[in-house]
Amino acid sequence: MIITLIVAWIIFVILWKLVKTTIKTAITFAAIVILLYFGFGITPQDVLHQITQFTQSFSQTPASK
């Protein structure tokens, strides 16, 4: 019974840290998007468009040997 509680506590702590990190990342991402939008007039669609263009140009470049 005690081992079960210890394992459950360890899993809970790991999941709690994961949730905290995820929330911090989401808040940071939202802050960056809001700053870009209100500070520079860059919309989230503009950001996604640039990311798409970058990945397409990156995948089209030949690999150097």
BAROZA-716948 format. One record per residue: residue number from 1; chain; x, y, z of N, C-alpha, C, O in turn. Coordinates in Angstrom, 1 decimal. Layout:
{pt NUM; "A"; {X; Y; Z}; {X; Y; Z}; {X; Y; Z}; {X; Y; Z}}
...
This chain:
{pt 1; "A"; {0.8; -1.2; 0.0}; {0.0; 0.0; 0.0}; {0.9; 1.3; 0.0}; {0.6; 2.2; -0.7}}
{pt 2; "A"; {1.9; 1.3; 0.8}; {2.8; 2.4; 0.9}; {3.5; 2.6; -0.4}; {3.7; 3.8; -0.9}}
{pt 3; "A"; {4.0; 1.5; -1.0}; {4.7; 1.6; -2.3}; {3.8; 2.2; -3.4}; {4.2; 3.0; -4.2}}
{pt 4; "A"; {2.5; 1.8; -3.4}; {1.5; 2.3; -4.3}; {1.4; 3.8; -4.2}; {1.3; 4.6; -5.1}}
{pt 5; "A"; {1.3; 4.3; -2.9}; {1.1; 5.7; -2.7}; {2.4; 6.5; -3.1}; {2.3; 7.6; -3.6}}
{pt 6; "A"; {3.6; 5.9; -2.9}; {4.8; 6.6; -3.3}; {4.9; 6.7; -4.8}; {5.2; 7.8; -5.3}}
{pt 7; "A"; {4.5; 5.6; -5.5}; {4.5; 5.6; -7.0}; {3.5; 6.6; -7.5}; {3.8; 7.4; -8.4}}
{pt 8; "A"; {2.3; 6.6; -6.9}; {1.3; 7.6; -7.3}; {1.7; 9.0; -7.0}; {1.5; 9.9; -7.9}}
{pt 9; "A"; {2.4; 9.3; -5.9}; {2.9; 10.6; -5.7}; {4.0; 11.0; -6.7}; {4.0; 12.2; -7.1}}
{pt 10; "A"; {4.9; 10.1; -7.0}; {5.9; 10.4; -8.0}; {5.3; 10.8; -9.4}; {5.7; 11.7; -10.0}}
{pt 11; "A"; {4.3; 10.0; -9.8}; {3.6; 10.2; -11.0}; {2.9; 11.6; -11.0}; {2.9; 12.3; -11.9}}
{pt 12; "A"; {2.2; 11.9; -9.8}; {1.5; 13.1; -9.7}; {2.5; 14.3; -9.8}; {2.2; 15.3; -10.5}}
{pt 13; "A"; {3.7; 14.2; -9.2}; {4.7; 15.3; -9.2}; {5.2; 15.5; -10.6}; {5.3; 16.6; -11.1}}
{pt 14; "A"; {5.4; 14.4; -11.3}; {5.9; 14.5; -12.7}; {4.8; 15.2; -13.6}; {5.1; 16.1; -14.4}}
{pt 15; "A"; {3.6; 14.7; -13.5}; {2.5; 15.3; -14.3}; {2.3; 16.8; -13.9}; {2.0; 17.6; -14.8}}
{pt 16; "A"; {2.4; 17.1; -12.6}; {2.2; 18.5; -12.2}; {3.3; 19.4; -12.8}; {3.0; 20.5; -13.3}}
{pt 17; "A"; {4.6; 18.9; -12.8}; {5.6; 19.7; -13.5}; {5.4; 19.9; -15.0}; {5.7; 20.9; -15.5}}
{pt 18; "A"; {4.9; 18.8; -15.6}; {4.6; 18.9; -17.0}; {3.5; 19.9; -17.3}; {3.6; 20.7; -18.3}}
{pt 19; "A"; {2.5; 19.9; -16.5}; {1.4; 20.8; -16.7}; {1.9; 22.3; -16.5}; {1.5; 23.2; -17.2}}
{pt 20; "A"; {2.7; 22.5; -15.4}; {3.2; 23.8; -15.2}; {4.1; 24.3; -16.3}; {4.0; 25.5; -16.7}}
{pt 21; "A"; {4.9; 23.4; -16.9}; {5.8; 23.8; -18.0}; {4.9; 24.1; -19.2}; {5.2; 25.1; -19.9}}
{pt 22; "A"; {3.9; 23.3; -19.5}; {3.0; 23.5; -20.6}; {2.3; 24.9; -20.5}; {2.2; 25.6; -21.5}}
{pt 23; "A"; {1.8; 25.2; -19.3}; {1.1; 26.5; -19.1}; {2.1; 27.6; -19.3}; {1.7; 28.6; -19.9}}
{pt 24; "A"; {3.3; 27.5; -18.8}; {4.2; 28.6; -18.9}; {4.6; 28.8; -20.4}; {4.7; 30.0; -20.8}}
{pt 25; "A"; {4.7; 27.7; -21.1}; {5.0; 27.9; -22.6}; {3.9; 28.5; -23.3}; {4.1; 29.3; -24.2}}
{pt 26; "A"; {2.7; 28.1; -23.0}; {1.5; 28.7; -23.6}; {1.4; 30.1; -23.4}; {1.0; 30.9; -24.2}}
{pt 27; "A"; {1.6; 30.5; -22.1}; {1.5; 32.0; -21.8}; {2.6; 32.8; -22.5}; {2.3; 33.9; -23.0}}
{pt 28; "A"; {3.8; 32.2; -22.5}; {4.9; 32.9; -23.2}; {4.6; 33.0; -24.7}; {4.8; 34.1; -25.3}}
{pt 29; "A"; {4.1; 32.0; -25.3}; {3.7; 32.0; -26.8}; {2.6; 33.1; -27.0}; {2.7; 33.8; -27.9}}
{pt 30; "A"; {1.6; 33.1; -26.1}; {0.5; 34.0; -26.3}; {1.0; 35.5; -26.1}; {0.6; 36.4; -26.8}}
{pt 31; "A"; {1.9; 35.7; -25.2}; {2.5; 37.0; -25.0}; {3.2; 37.5; -26.2}; {3.2; 38.6; -26.6}}
{pt 32; "A"; {4.0; 36.6; -26.8}; {4.8; 36.9; -28.0}; {3.8; 37.3; -29.1}; {4.0; 38.2; -29.9}}
{pt 33; "A"; {2.8; 36.5; -29.3}; {1.8; 36.7; -30.4}; {1.1; 38.1; -30.2}; {0.9; 38.8; -31.1}}
{pt 34; "A"; {0.7; 38.3; -28.9}; {0.0; 39.6; -28.6}; {1.0; 40.8; -28.8}; {0.6; 41.8; -29.4}}
{pt 35; "A"; {2.2; 40.6; -28.4}; {3.2; 41.7; -28.6}; {3.4; 41.9; -30.1}; {3.5; 43.1; -30.5}}
{pt 36; "A"; {3.5; 40.9; -30.9}; {3.7; 41.1; -32.3}; {2.5; 41.8; -33.0}; {2.6; 42.6; -33.8}}
{pt 37; "A"; {1.3; 41.4; -32.5}; {0.1; 41.9; -33.1}; {-0.1; 43.4; -32.7}; {-0.3; 44.2; -33.6}}
{pt 38; "A"; {0.0; 43.7; -31.4}; {-0.3; 45.1; -31.0}; {1.0; 46.0; -31.2}; {0.8; 47.2; -31.4}}
{pt 39; "A"; {2.2; 45.4; -31.1}; {3.4; 46.2; -31.2}; {3.8; 46.5; -32.7}; {4.2; 47.6; -33.0}}
{pt 40; "A"; {3.6; 45.5; -33.5}; {4.1; 45.6; -34.9}; {3.0; 45.4; -35.9}; {3.3; 45.5; -37.1}}
{pt 41; "A"; {1.8; 45.0; -35.6}; {0.8; 44.8; -36.5}; {0.9; 43.5; -37.3}; {0.3; 43.3; -38.3}}
{pt 42; "A"; {1.7; 42.5; -36.7}; {1.9; 41.2; -37.3}; {0.8; 40.3; -36.8}; {0.7; 40.0; -35.6}}
{pt 43; "A"; {0.0; 39.7; -37.7}; {-1.1; 38.8; -37.2}; {-0.5; 37.4; -37.1}; {0.5; 37.0; -37.7}}
{pt 44; "A"; {-1.2; 36.5; -36.4}; {-0.8; 35.1; -36.3}; {-0.8; 34.4; -37.6}; {0.0; 33.5; -37.9}}
{pt 45; "A"; {-1.7; 34.9; -38.6}; {-1.7; 34.3; -39.9}; {-0.4; 34.6; -40.6}; {0.2; 33.8; -41.4}}
{pt 46; "A"; {0.1; 35.9; -40.4}; {1.4; 36.3; -41.0}; {2.6; 35.4; -40.5}; {3.4; 35.0; -41.2}}
{pt 47; "A"; {2.5; 35.1; -39.2}; {3.6; 34.3; -38.6}; {3.5; 32.9; -39.2}; {4.5; 32.3; -39.6}}
{pt 48; "A"; {2.3; 32.3; -39.3}; {2.2; 30.9; -39.8}; {2.6; 30.9; -41.3}; {3.2; 29.9; -41.7}}
{pt 49; "A"; {2.3; 32.0; -42.0}; {2.7; 32.0; -43.4}; {4.2; 32.0; -43.5}; {4.8; 31.3; -44.4}}
{pt 50; "A"; {4.9; 32.8; -42.7}; {6.3; 32.8; -42.7}; {6.9; 31.5; -42.4}; {7.9; 31.1; -42.9}}
{pt 51; "A"; {6.4; 30.8; -41.4}; {6.9; 29.5; -41.0}; {6.7; 28.5; -42.1}; {7.6; 27.7; -42.4}}
{pt 52; "A"; {5.5; 28.6; -42.8}; {5.3; 27.7; -43.9}; {6.3; 28.0; -45.0}; {6.8; 27.0; -45.6}}
{pt 53; "A"; {6.5; 29.2; -45.3}; {7.5; 29.6; -46.4}; {8.9; 29.1; -46.0}; {9.6; 28.6; -46.8}}
{pt 54; "A"; {9.3; 29.3; -44.7}; {10.6; 28.8; -44.3}; {10.7; 27.3; -44.4}; {11.8; 26.8; -44.9}}
{pt 55; "A"; {9.7; 26.6; -44.0}; {9.9; 25.1; -44.0}; {9.9; 24.6; -45.5}; {10.6; 23.7; -45.8}}
{pt 56; "A"; {9.1; 25.3; -46.4}; {9.1; 24.9; -47.8}; {10.5; 25.2; -48.4}; {11.0; 24.4; -49.2}}
{pt 57; "A"; {11.1; 26.4; -48.1}; {12.4; 26.7; -48.7}; {13.4; 25.8; -48.1}; {14.4; 25.5; -48.8}}
{pt 58; "A"; {13.3; 25.5; -46.8}; {14.3; 24.6; -46.2}; {14.3; 23.2; -46.8}; {15.3; 22.6; -47.0}}
{pt 59; "A"; {13.1; 22.7; -47.1}; {13.0; 21.4; -47.6}; {13.4; 21.3; -49.1}; {13.7; 20.2; -49.6}}
{pt 60; "A"; {13.4; 22.5; -49.8}; {13.8; 22.5; -51.2}; {15.3; 22.7; -51.4}; {15.8; 22.5; -52.5}}
{pt 61; "A"; {16.0; 23.1; -50.4}; {17.4; 23.3; -50.5}; {18.1; 21.9; -50.6}; {17.8; 21.0; -49.8}}
{pt 62; "A"; {19.0; 21.8; -51.5}; {19.7; 20.5; -51.6}; {20.7; 20.3; -50.4}; {21.3; 21.2; -49.9}}
{pt 63; "A"; {20.8; 19.1; -50.0}; {21.7; 18.7; -48.9}; {23.1; 18.7; -49.3}; {23.4; 18.2; -50.4}}
{pt 64; "A"; {24.0; 19.4; -48.6}; {25.4; 19.4; -49.0}; {26.1; 18.2; -48.5}; {25.8; 17.7; -47.4}}
{pt 65; "A"; {27.0; 17.7; -49.3}; {27.7; 16.5; -49.0}; {29.1; 16.8; -48.4}; {29.8; 15.9; -48.1}}
